[in-house]
Amino acid sequence: MSVILLSGMDILEDEKSRDVYETLQNVYGEILDETKLPKLQFESDIHENYSTFVETLVEQYAAESYGDVLFGRQVAMYLHRSVEASVRLATWNALSNGRALELLPPVDKCFTRAEGFLEPIEDDERILEAYVKSWVSGALDKAANRSSVTFSLVLQHLSSFIFGNIAGDMLSLRNKLAKSLLRDYS
């Protein structure tokens, strides 16, 4: 479904096509919610450079969509916890670098349930560090004001990681992230 958007915004400009696209997104979301897929392996199952495709999609979203909800829902899907970490990280970095974190819709407007974005708690060091970097750089300020899914993700995952019970090998990461946030706060 994402490939369709790379050909341009034409499909989202026609009302019938837009309705069909939204219906397809909703069906896909229901399938994701019901089957509880362990991982969507885009890089291993589709193409090893899938992250490059996602970066291009995000660039187009940031440049052309003006925050279109259907396009945003499609991009947000790549931040879903069922998506492999490398693709989630590429999506996050592309959104952050393109200053588009605030353009994504709120989590309740995405086509899967909120739990799919918020659970289980993020444990990938690179993603957690990217979240903190976005937070301390101020890149999430507008996202917070707009209740974007990106702000919900960061708030949930960082607070749970920092204040939750963490295993010994992740303790140093928790301390590092907490220090970065505290340094920014002070």
N, C-alpha and C positions, 0 to 999 in steps of 0.2 A: 504494500500500500504506500510505502514511503517513496518508491520509485516514481509513482504517478506524480508526486509533488515536485520532483526534480525537473519535470518537463515544463513546469510553470504553474502559475496560479489559476489557469483557465478552468480547471475542473471545479475549483471552489467558487468561481464567479457565476456559474450557471446554477440556478436554484435546484433543478432536478438532480444534477450531478452531485451537488453539495449534499442533498438529502440522502442519496445512495451512499456516498462516501461516509457520512455520519453513521448510517445504519451498519455499514461494514465494520467501522470502528467499534461500534457497540457490540456487535456479534463477536468480534475478535476479543474484546474486553471480557465478555461473558465466558468465553472459552478459557482465557487466562485465569479468570477468577475461579472457575469450576474445577479445572483440571489440576490446579496448583503445580504447574510445570516447575521442575526443580531449577532449570536454567534454560534460557533462550540463548543458544550457542551460535550467534551470528557469524563470528570469526571462524569457528571450526566447522560449522555446518554449511555456511553459505560461501564465504570468501575470507581468506586470511587478512585481507586489508579492508574489512568491513568498517573499521573505525574511520578510514578516509572517506568512505561514502557518507557516514553519519556527520562528519565534519562539514562536508559539502552541503548536506541537507540543512544543517544548522545555519551555515552562512547564508543560504538562500532564505531561510526562515527569518533571520535577523534583517536581511536587506529588503525583502519584498513583502512580507506578510502583514506588517504593521500590527502584530499580535493577533492574527486571525486564530480564533479558538480551535477550529478543526485542525489547522496546521500545527498549532501549539500542542494539541492533544497527541498528535502523531509524534512530535519530537519528544514530548514528555515520556512517552512509552519507553524510550531508550534509557530513562532513569529508573525504571521499574526494577525492583530487587530480583526479579527472575532473569534479567538480562545480565550476561557475563560482565564481570568487573571492568575489563579493558574497554568495552563499548560504553559502559556507564561513565567511565572516566573520560573517554574521548568526547562524549556528549557534554559532560559538565564543563570541560576545558574549552570546548568550542563555544558554548553559551557564555561562559565567563569572558573569554577573549573577545567575543563579539558584542559584549555588553548587552546581552539579551536575556539574562537570568530573570528579569522582571516580566518579560513578555509571555512566559508560559502561564497557562490558566491556573486557577486554584485547584488543589488536589480533588475537590469534590466535583469539578467539571471535567476531569480526565475520564477516559473510558474504561478504567478498571477501578476496583475499590481502593480506598486509601491504604488499606493494610498492605497491598502489594508494593507500595512505595515506602512504607514506614516500617515494615517487618520483613525479615528479622533485622535486628540492629546491625548497622554497617560495621564490618570488621576489617575491611581492606584499608591498609595504611595509606596508600596513595590517594584514595578517594577521601578519606577523613582529612588528610593534609590539604587537599584541594578545597574542601569545605571551609576549613579554617582560613586558608588564604583568601578565599572570596569574602569571608566574614570580616576579616581585619582590613581588607582593602576597601571596604565600603561598597563592594559590588552587589551586596544583598539588601542595601537600604531601600531601594525602590521595590524590590521583590517583596519585602516585608509589608510595605504600604499597600501593595496590590494583592497580597495574600497568595502569591505565586507558589506553585508546588515546590519550587526550588527552595524557598524559605522554609516551608514545612519540613522538607527533607533535612535540611541542615539543622534546624532546631531540634527535631526528633532524634536524629542520629548522633549529633554531638552531645546533646544533654544526656542521652542514654549511655553513650560510651564513656563520658567523663564521670557521671554520677552513679552509674550502675556497677555491678560486680564484674570486675575484669580479671581474667586469668593472669598469672604472673608474667608471661612473656609479652603481654600487651600493656603492662603497667607503665613501662617507660614511655610508650607512645602516649598514653593517657596523660602523664605528667607533662610531656612536651607540648601537647595540644592545649592543655589547660594553661600552661605558662604563656603560650602565644596569645591566647584569648585575654588573660589577665594583663599582660603587657599592653595590649591594645586598649583595654578598658581604662587603664591608669593613664 
